[in-house]
Amino acid sequence: FTLSQDSIDRNLLPEDHQKGVYSRIPITLLGRIAVDCRFQKTGRSDDLIAKALEIIENSRIGSIGLLAEPKAHMESFYQRLSLEPILNAMGEQVFIKFLKKTRVPSEQRREKIE
């Protein structure tokens, strides 16, 4: 898989995630997941999604979550992993998983930067 930074129109998000003044909110875009056919149906895809979320949660890059733009045959996979379906600006169904980031006290943020 690949991860890249993107942004999403705040008005496309569920109402409880529309806080803030910016019209576009930073999000991490998940590239296509590929698992060798010998290892499909073994939970490897689930592990890859968990790893992607771990990377985002532990990064210093601002992101509200993970955004997946799957092909139609993969939609049930993302729903099974508790990603929420939303419509993008073109009216296509995409899936989002919001991070549960906790606020780090300012003195700890300074320590990480230094």
C-alpha positions in Angstrom: 0.0 0.0 0.0 1.0 3.6 -0.2 0.0 6.6 1.9 -0.1 10.2 0.7 -1.3 13.4 2.1 -4.5 14.9 0.7 -7.3 17.1 1.9 -11.1 16.7 1.8 -13.8 19.3 1.8 -15.0 19.8 5.3 -18.7 19.8 4.2 -18.3 16.2 2.9 -17.5 14.9 6.3 -20.1 13.7 8.8 -21.5 16.6 10.8 -19.6 15.7 14.0 -16.3 16.1 12.1 -17.0 19.4 10.5 -15.4 21.5 13.3 -12.9 24.2 12.5 -12.6 27.2 10.2 -10.7 25.6 7.3 -12.7 24.6 4.2 -10.4 21.7 3.5 -9.3 19.2 6.1 -6.0 17.2 5.9 -6.4 13.5 5.5 -4.2 10.6 4.5 -5.1 8.8 1.2 -4.6 5.1 1.1 -3.3 3.8 -2.2 -4.4 0.4 -3.5 -3.6 -2.6 -1.3 -2.0 -5.5 -2.9 -1.5 -8.9 -1.4 0.1 -11.8 -3.3 -2.6 -14.2 -4.4 -1.0 -17.0 -2.4 -1.7 -15.0 0.8 -5.2 -13.7 0.1 -8.0 -14.5 2.5 -5.4 -14.9 5.3 -6.0 -11.6 7.1 -3.0 -9.9 5.5 -5.1 -7.0 4.1 -6.5 -6.4 7.6 -2.9 -6.3 8.9 -2.0 -3.8 6.2 -4.9 -1.5 7.1 -3.9 -1.7 10.8 -0.3 -0.8 9.9 -1.4 2.1 7.8 -3.5 3.5 10.7 -0.6 3.0 13.1 1.7 4.9 10.8 -0.7 7.8 10.6 -1.4 7.8 14.3 2.3 7.9 15.1 3.3 10.5 12.5 3.8 14.2 13.1 1.8 15.0 10.0 -1.7 16.5 10.6 -4.4 14.1 9.4 -7.9 13.4 10.6 -7.8 9.9 9.3 -7.5 7.4 6.5 -9.4 7.8 3.2 -9.8 4.9 0.8 -11.2 5.2 -2.7 -11.8 1.5 -3.5 -13.1 -0.2 -6.7 -16.7 -1.4 -6.3 -15.7 -5.0 -5.5 -13.7 -3.9 -2.5 -16.3 -1.8 -0.8 -17.5 -4.6 1.6 -13.9 -5.1 2.7 -13.6 -1.5 3.9 -17.0 -1.6 5.5 -16.0 -4.8 7.4 -13.0 -2.9 8.8 -15.4 -0.1 10.1 -14.5 2.5 7.6 -17.5 4.9 7.1 -18.9 5.4 3.6 -19.2 9.0 2.5 -19.6 10.7 -0.9 -16.7 12.6 -2.4 -17.0 15.8 -4.3 -17.8 13.9 -7.5 -20.6 11.9 -5.8 -18.6 8.7 -5.7 -18.6 6.5 -2.6 -15.3 6.5 -0.6 -14.5 5.3 2.8 -13.0 7.0 5.8 -11.6 5.9 9.2 -11.2 8.8 11.7 -8.2 8.7 14.0 -8.6 8.8 17.7 -5.7 11.2 18.4 -5.3 12.6 21.8 -4.0 16.1 22.4 -0.3 16.1 23.5 0.6 18.7 26.1 2.6 21.6 24.6 5.8 20.8 26.6 5.8 17.2 25.2 5.3 18.5 21.6 8.4 20.8 22.1 10.4 17.8 23.3 9.5 15.8 20.2 10.5 18.7 17.9 13.8 19.3 19.6 
